[in-house]
């Protein structure tokens, strides 16, 4: 299916961000429900807004727009970070044509990039992509097809010694080396703690080995957690 110029084809709703915005405004659940109902043209119970904030119910795109209007913010303020090139474009508020022109691509080339979520631009086009769409590091790495390579390097850095891997990672992940050093050091320390516990009593050792294996299996997710921690420590946890 080709991309659609839909400004509100947004990333997944983030309950914590919605709750934080409402708390900052000092609005009650009832007040927000009333405003959402006025926008949608149908009744909305305060319990539904509470469920959205608790993550036990998920608003649709129209409801996200209504909730944003009720909270005097942009829908972008109520969603998680984009995970695909298409979501990066919609978060940036750009159409397919505007994005293609900004990156020096034809419309068809950008549509194909969105459809496959695969980026194969020139260095100059990549610089434009990073500047115009500001893709989160995890999104950019995935679109470039480098997630598997990243995991290999991260596992080696965590299980051996991390400083020599900073340079290689900066060629994959578009981040300040200082941020990567922060994240790599924490990955290394976390793994070493599990490895140290593996030398304890049999029961404890088995649990530690299982935790260490799970840690290595999901090590790229742990990297992004530490990157967000370093880049935006004030953002509510999802």
Secondary structure, DSSP 8 states (H G I E B T S, - for coil): ------TT--S-B-HHHHHHHHHHHT--HHHHHHHHHHHHTS---HHHHHHHHHTSS---HHHHHHHHHHTTS-GGGGB----SHHHHHHHHT--HHHHHHHHT--HHHHHHHHHHT-----HHHHHHHHHHT---HHHHHHHTT-HHHHHHHHHHHHHS-SGGGHHHHHTTS-S-HHHHHHHHHHHHHHHHHHHHHTTSSHHHHHHHHHHHHHHHHTHHHHHHHHHHHHH-TTS---
